[in-house]
Amino acid sequence: MQMSFAEPDLEKFPCLGLAFEACRRGGTLPAVLNAANEVAVHAFLEERAAFTAIPRIVQRTMDAHDPVADPGLEDILEADRRARMKAAELVTAGLR
C-alpha cells in the first residue's frame, strides 16, 4: 500500500483552518471552537442548519469571543457556555 501526503485544502475543509487558528491563538478559543462546532453539527443533524453553515457558525462564534490568554477552569467553562449560547443564537437566526 502506497500513501501520499499533501497540504490540506482549507477551501474544502474550512473548519480545519478554524482549528489551526484556534490552536495558534490559544487561550479559551479552542474551547469556543469546540462548543460552537458541537452546536452547529447538532443543528445540522436535526436539520435546523445546512451542512455548509457549520463553518460560518463556528467562525462567527469565534469572532464574537474575546479570548482569555491564560485561562483557568472557570474561564474555560464560561467560554464554553457563552459560545454555545452564541452558536445557538446563530442557528435560531437561520444562518445558512
Summary of the structure (lengths in Angstrom):
residues: 96
radius of gyration: 14.4
end to end distance: 40.5
largest distance: 47.7
contacts: 264
relative contact order: 0.19
helix: 62%
strand: 0%
